């Protein structure tokens, strides 16, 4: 083999090695690019997931705030409505209290009412000795009906000995309302009765009876005024 043939074979070997190297380099570049693209896609997807989770978290926060705000506004509205209802109910009671003052305008009717209140007080107390207080202006009417009231009580209860009823002529219930808007204590009428030592007391004043009747009938009053709506029943 002469030098030319040797040189040609060497060139062929060099060309083969170069071509193989270039192919290997291309394979490495393609593999690296593919790996880069895969890693890039993974990073992009990871970031997307983070963004989605952050969006969902903020969305939940917004929904929670909306629910809290709605609940707060609903409670505020409910309280305002309940306050308005209470104002109406109190106005009704105030009107009823004012009407109580006219009961004593008719002496005959009022005297019979006093008698009935005394009988009821005796039935509730069932004491052998009873103390009774009234308004000073009602003293003459009360003194007239005490004995008839005792007689009615004996007939109703069947007690063998009538109770001893002492009408207090020194300490009286507050006077009638004056019509002014001050906070003066007043009494619209009726009687206050108790045991001899005042340990047991029965308040049969018109104001106390109105309070009792009002409390007992308040649910029905609310139902008739406001129906059975959500707020009225709250």
PyMOL commands that set and color helices and strands:
alter all, ss='L'
color gray80, all
select helices_A, chain A and resi 3-100+103-105+107-125+136-157+206-226
alter helices_A, ss='H'
color red, helices_A
select strands_A, chain A and resi 129-133+164-167+190-195+201-205
alter strands_A, ss='S'
color yellow, strands_A
deselect
rebuild
show_as cartoon
